[in-house]
Amino acid sequence: MTYVDYQRAISHYQLLFEHRPDQIAVDLHPEYLSSKLGREQANLNHLPITEIQHHHAHLAACLAENGIPTNTEPVLGVILDGLGYGEDHTIWGGEFLLADYAGFTRLGTFKPVPMLGGTQAIKEPWRNTYAHVMAEMGWSEFAMNYSDLPLFDFLKKKPRQMLDRMLSHRINSPLASSCGRLFDAAAAAMGICTEQVLHEGQAAMEMEALVGDHILLHEDESLTYPFSIPRLQESGLPYIESLPMWQTLLDDLILNTPIPVIAARFHKGLANVICRMVKQCAQSPDGQRQHHTVVLSGGVFQNQVLFELMIRKLETEGFTVLSHKHVPMNDGGITLGQAAIAAARALKSNNEV
């Protein structure tokens, strides 16, 4: 019914504004209904079609909202969300891009971890916790060090044999470099919305609400959760590795550290490593900074705690930060970015003729 209403709305607005498109832009994901409709309309009306990567569209939407011209030099983008289809046919969701309107290069990412059960992992945060535990340390190490935790008893009661088979054989468990799913995994480990949520992002929102302000502002930085930045073996791409964070977070749970303290340390640690990754991506091979503007976009940045930490840290490091004020940070802003990219590519193509 929603899809039918969507089709009717498009037809209605085309008539209302007497609009006939010259080309059609769609998300790169092959299974999105909106993308399928766009391809059908392009074929029916013999129009050119532009497929646009999800996180590039987030970045372009922010550039457009801030009035950045189409001939701008490439800028760095930190695009954090739940998921978007990547050019390598995997799920992306924690991306560091160098981009203008016409194109982008992926400079860094978050560690790809399976979404256990596919979209079911969005509805049941414990699935992300289990996938992260298995990806980071494995069950034996987890059991040896953390068997006293309620989390251990909770996960032990799940159908682990089936879950492990799903993970090992990639059965309905696609890899995802998703910052949103990392938030879900951490929140569920803390006992926040562990079993299920009513909507995507609920666990992260409830964790954000519990952040202890005093810890956030005044606690010694040495207690902030650590992350590392190694490189993916296959591509050499730098990625945010959360193993040291998980070890420290689980240790805090063993010590009965208050949840507001754990939540604050998680947010601070994540902001620190994102800033480190930005600084690394901004450098030229000789160590000089060659990029000075950073775009922050994607639904994860609706988290005000993380967003304000990032603004403060990046500006302190001398970066100019662009973000959203009117266009939604989440997927509500995607269409603006898609339109801007399609227009910029058309202009570039016309100028090259």
Secondary structure, 3 states (H helix, E strand, C coil): CHHHHHHHHHHHHHHHCCCCCCCEEEECCCCCHHHHHHHHHHHHHCCCEEEECHHHHHHHHHHHHCCCCCCCCCEEEEEEEEEEECCCCCEEEEEEEEECCCCEEEEEEECCEECCCCCHHHHCCHHHHHHHHHHHCHHHHHHHHHCCCHHHHHHHCCCHHHHHHHHHCCCCCCEEEEHHHHHHHHHHHCCCCCCCCCCCCHHHHHHHHHCCHHHHHHCCHHHCCCCECCECCCCCCEEEECHHHHHHHHHHHHCCCCHHHHHHHHHHHHHHHHHHHHHHHHECCCCCECCCEEEEECHHHHCHHHHHHHHHHHHHCCCEEECCCCCCCCHHHHHHHHHHHHHHHHHHHHHHC
